[in-house]
Amino acid sequence: MSLTLATPHTEEAPVPALAPREQETLRHIAAGRTYLQTARHMGLSKHTVDAYLRRIRAKLNINSTAELTRLAISLGL
């Protein structure tokens, strides 16, 4: 299942969908796990987790972990 969001500023421009692994990564980080804990749980390197989070931030124009967490909570992840 992919996730498509509308930007908080306007509903006219949809945000690119998050891939399932990006959603899973976001869920772990929002739950308070570190990059290393997330990586171990997902069977990845922490560099891959970092890459997923950089992609999420770029897709959604989010700059902080707090914003990522707020988004994850609002989406029920």
N, C-alpha and C positions, 0 to 999 in steps of 0.2 A: 504494500500500500504506500503510495507516495503522498506527500503532504504539500498542498498549495495554500499559500496565505496571501492575504491582501496586506499591503503596507499600512502601518498605522496612520500615515498622513493622508492617504487617498485610497479609495477602493477601486479606482479605475485601473491601476497598474498592478497586476498580480505578480507575486514574487515567485521565482523559480521553485519547483518542487524539491523537497529534500529526499534523498535516496534513503532506503530503509536503514542502511548502516549509519548514515548521518543522523537519522532520528534516534537510533539506539545510542549513539555516542552522546547526543544531546541529553537524552534521558539520564545517562550515567553521570554526566557532569552536573546536571541540575540536581541530582540526588546527593551531591557533595563528594563524589569520588574524585580522586586525583587522576591525572593523565595516566600514570602508571597503573593504578588500580583498574581504571577503565580498560586499558590495553590488556591487562592480564585476564580480565573477565571476558573480553571479546576475542581473545586469542590473537592479538595484534601487537605491533611494537608501539611504544609511546609516540614515535615519530608519525605513525599512521594516524593515531588519534589526533595529534596536533594538526595534521593535514586535513582531516575531516572537519575539525573545528574552524580552521582557516577558511575552508570552502563554505561552511555554514555562515560564518560571519560575512563573507563576501556576498553570498547570495542574498542575505537578509539585511545587509548594511548595518550590522551590529558590531559594536566595538568592545564590549566588556562581557565578562562572565556573568555579571549581575543581570545584564540585559538578556543574555542567553537563558539564564535561569527563569527570569520573569516570563519569557516567551514559552519555555517548556511547561511552566505551571499553567499559563493561560490556555495551552493546547491540551492539557491533561496528560502530558507525557510523564 
